Amino acid sequence: MKSNPRPQTGGEAPLVQLRGRGTAQNPRNRFVSAEFVADPEAYDPDEPGPRTQFLRDHTRNIISRNDSPDIPFDASINPYRGCEHGCVYCFARPTHEYLGYSSGLDFETKILVKHDAAELLRKELQGKKWVPRPIALSGVTDPYQPVERRLRITRACLEVLAEFRNPVAVVTKNHLVTRDVDLLAELASHNAAVVNISVTTLDAELQRTMEPRAATPARRLDAIRILSQAGVPVRVLIAPVIPGLTDHEMPAIAAAAAEAGAVAAGYVPLRLPFALKELFEGWLQTHVPDRADKVLNRIRDMRGGKLYDAQWGTRMTGEGIFAVQMGALFATACRRAGLTRDLPTLSAEAFRAPHDAQGQFGLFDAV
């Protein structure tokens, strides 16, 4: 894999590489008329990159709802907005524009933190309108990004979910999820917990440039092993699959995940909404310039000639010959690895309301 850490004057902003960051660019916010354009002459490769800022999120509702037919859940919790993992391809980057920030460097350096998440969750689960059903943790950014090790907000939410025995589906690419294996195993004993571990590539060098602050491929496989041994059903998410760059790895990823204990698998072709197109193209030209055209052309072939098509029903699978080939390769990989397409169905039958308004009973108390 080739890499060019020097600034390039391609487009309106220099393509540079910041250590530990997925991108150095801050493309224009589509909701804001003003735009910051970096001066290429001011770039100093010896200067440290911007430090991460953690800002308080004052949201008063913690459970988000969606009605997309492409998403297998309608309720989710996002303890953090923005993600320090810095995955250059992350479909959630454009959501930062709703906060007045950029989907580029701002997304991974300005993290909004929901310190009151667990309290808000308890309040919603206690409410008369709550109908017990699976909650995704999370639906957008990773609930186990690096700061979670210190803030423990995701764990606090899991403690509430375990107390109520409300089913949860975790989605992460961080080994830190194994810290909470006690809570996940307790919920799994009631068919109320599953974990989805994202494995994009087994190539550690490629992973470092695409996902600079996420767990290594080996650590993700170890997380699958630990959770599985504790009785927590795990699905490997081969996502996103980048045509022309990582699609050939699907069989190897499926086999490695199955060996580690995964029981199911899923995949999603790369999605590039809004400014993400510019960011990802810049990353390709910087790190894999010899494959950039092939990757972009394959994406266009799968998205009706564009780099992204938001149409429900096809946005999560793509269309055309390359999408068909990707789906066939995935199906073959799962069959050979002995993986199913779906995890066990989560159950809300064990849900229990607290004994009083404060929810005062122990996690393992009998009902």
Residue pairs with C-beta under 8 A, 6 or more apart in sequence:
1 203
1 205
1 206
1 209
1 287
1 288
2 287
2 288
2 289
2 290
3 17
3 209
3 286
3 287
4 15
4 17
4 286
4 287
4 289
5 16
5 17
5 45
6 16
6 45
7 14
7 15
7 16
7 40
7 43
8 14
8 15
8 16
8 285
8 286
9 40
10 282
10 285
11 278
11 282
12 37
13 25
13 26
13 27
13 37
13 38
14 24
14 38
14 40
14 43
15 24
15 25
15 282
15 285
15 286
16 24
16 43
16 45
17 24
17 286
18 24
18 49
18 50
18 105
19 48
19 49
20 49
20 86
20 212
20 213
21 49
21 86
21 105
21 108
21 109
21 212
22 85
22 86
22 87
22 88
22 90
22 108
22 210
22 211
22 212
22 283
23 86
23 88
23 104
23 105
23 108
23 279
23 282
23 283
24 38
24 49
24 104
24 105
25 104
25 105
25 278
25 279
25 282
26 36
26 38
26 102
26 104
26 105
26 106
27 102
27 103
27 104
27 275
27 278
27 279
28 35
28 102
28 275
29 35
29 97
29 100
29 101
29 102
29 103
30 94
30 97
30 274
30 275
31 97
31 98
31 100
32 97
32 100
50 105
50 109
51 109
52 84
52 108
52 109
52 110
52 111
52 147
53 109
53 110
53 111
54 111
54 113
54 147
55 110
55 111
55 112
55 113
56 112
56 113
56 115
57 81
57 112
57 113
57 114
57 115
59 114
59 120
60 120
61 120
61 124
62 77
62 114
62 116
62 117
62 120
62 121
62 124
62 157
63 75
63 76
63 77
63 121
63 124
63 135
64 75
64 76
64 77
64 78
64 139
65 74
65 75
66 73
66 74
66 76
66 139
67 74
68 312
69 312
69 313
70 312
70 313
70 315
70 316
71 139
73 134
73 135
73 136
73 139
73 169
74 133
75 133
75 134
75 135
75 136
76 135
76 136
76 137
76 138
76 139
76 140
77 117
77 121
77 135
77 136
77 137
77 138
77 139
77 143
77 157
78 114
78 138
78 139
78 140
78 141
78 143
79 113
79 114
79 117
79 137
79 138
79 143
79 148
79 153
79 154
79 157
80 111
80 112
80 113
80 114
80 138
80 141
80 142
80 143
80 145
80 147
80 148
80 153
81 95
81 96
81 99
81 111
81 112
81 114
81 140
81 141
82 96
82 101
82 106
82 107
82 108
82 109
82 110
82 111
82 112
82 141
83 90
83 92
83 107
83 108
83 111
83 141
83 142
83 145
84 108
84 109
84 111
84 145
84 146
84 147
84 213
85 108
85 142
85 145
85 146
85 173
85 174
85 211
85 212
85 213
85 214
86 108
86 211
86 212
86 213
86 214
87 173
87 210
87 211
87 214
88 209
88 210
88 211
88 279
88 280
88 283
89 210
89 240
89 242
89 270
89 272
89 276
89 280
89 283
90 107
90 141
90 276
91 240
91 271
91 272
91 273
91 276
92 107
92 140
92 141
93 103
93 104
93 107
93 275
93 276
93 279
94 103
94 273
94 274
94 275
94 276
95 103
95 140
96 102
96 103
96 106
96 107
96 110
97 103
97 274
97 275
99 112
101 107
101 110
102 275
103 274
103 275
103 276
103 279
104 275
104 279
108 213
111 145
111 147
113 147
113 151
113 153
114 120
114 153
115 151
115 153
117 153
117 156
117 157
118 153
118 156
118 157
118 159
118 160
121 157
121 160
121 161
122 160
122 359
124 130
125 160
125 161
125 164
125 166
126 353
126 354
126 357
126 359
132 164
132 166
132 167
132 348
132 351
133 166
133 167
133 348
134 167
134 168
134 169
134 346
134 348
135 161
135 166
135 167
135 168
135 169
136 168
136 169
136 170
136 171
137 143
137 154
137 157
137 158
137 161
137 168
137 169
137 170
137 171
138 171
139 171
142 171
142 172
142 173
142 174
142 214
143 154
143 157
143 170
143 171
143 172
144 154
144 172
144 174
144 176
144 177
145 174
145 213
146 174
146 213
148 154
148 155
148 174
148 176
149 176
149 179
154 180
155 179
155 180
155 183
158 168
158 180
158 183
158 184
158 187
159 183
159 363
160 359
161 167
161 168
161 183
161 187
162 183
162 186
162 187
162 363
163 354
163 359
163 361
163 363
164 351
164 352
164 353
164 354
164 359
165 187
165 190
165 192
165 350
165 351
165 352
166 192
166 348
166 351
167 187
167 191
167 192
167 193
167 346
167 347
167 348
167 351
168 187
168 192
168 193
168 194
168 346
169 193
169 194
169 195
169 196
169 343
169 346
170 177
170 184
170 193
170 194
170 195
170 196
171 195
171 196
171 198
171 237
172 195
172 196
172 197
172 198
173 197
173 198
173 199
173 200
173 211
173 214
173 215
173 220
174 214
174 215
174 223
175 215
175 219
175 220
175 222
175 223
176 215
177 184
177 195
177 197
177 223
177 227
178 222
178 223
178 226
178 227
181 226
181 227
181 230
181 232
183 363
184 193
184 195
184 227
184 230
184 232
185 193
185 230
185 231
185 232
186 363
186 364
187 193
188 194
188 230
188 231
188 232
188 233
189 231
190 347
190 349
190 350
191 344
191 345
191 346
191 347
191 349
191 350
192 346
192 347
192 348
192 350
193 232
193 233
193 346
194 232
194 233
194 234
194 235
194 343
194 344
194 346
195 227
195 232
195 233
195 234
195 235
196 234
196 235
196 236
196 237
196 266
196 343
197 220
197 223
197 224
197 227
197 234
197 235
197 236
197 237
197 257
197 262
198 220
198 236
198 237
198 239
199 217
199 220
199 221
199 236
199 237
199 238
199 253
199 256
199 257
200 207
200 210
200 211
200 238
200 239
200 240
200 242
200 246
201 207
201 210
201 217
201 246
201 249
201 253
202 217
202 249
202 252
202 253
202 256
203 217
203 249
204 216
204 217
204 218
206 245
206 246
207 214
207 216
207 217
208 216
209 283
209 287
210 283
215 223
221 256
221 257
221 260
222 260
224 234
224 236
224 257
224 260
224 261
224 262
225 260
225 261
227 234
227 261
228 234
228 260
228 261
228 262
228 263
229 261
233 263
233 264
233 343
233 344
234 257
234 261
234 262
234 263
234 264
235 262
235 263
235 264
235 265
235 266
235 343
236 253
236 254
236 257
236 262
236 264
236 265
236 266
236 339
237 265
237 266
237 267
237 268
238 249
238 250
238 253
238 254
238 265
238 266
238 267
238 330
239 266
239 267
239 268
240 268
240 269
240 270
240 271
241 247
241 250
241 267
241 268
241 269
241 270
241 326
241 330
242 270
242 295
243 269
243 270
243 295
243 298
243 299
243 301
243 302
243 322
243 326
244 291
244 294
244 295
244 297
244 298
245 288
245 291
245 295
247 326
247 329
250 267
250 326
250 329
250 330
250 333
251 329
251 332
251 333
251 336
251 337
253 333
254 265
254 330
254 333
254 334
254 336
254 337
254 339
255 333
255 336
255 337
257 265
257 337
257 339
258 337
258 338
258 339
262 339
263 339
263 340
263 343
263 344
264 339
264 340
264 341
264 342
264 343
265 330
265 333
265 334
265 337
265 339
265 340
265 341
266 341
267 326
267 330
268 316
268 317
269 302
269 316
269 317
269 318
269 323
269 326
270 280
270 299
271 308
271 315
271 316
272 280
272 299
272 307
272 308
273 308
273 310
274 308
276 308
277 307
277 308
281 292
281 296
281 307
284 291
284 292
284 295
284 296
285 292
288 295
296 307
298 322
299 307
300 306
300 307
301 320
301 321
301 322
302 318
302 319
302 320
302 322
302 323
302 326
303 309
303 318
303 319
304 319
304 320
308 315
309 315
317 323
317 327
318 326
333 339
334 340
334 341
352 367
354 360
354 361
355 361
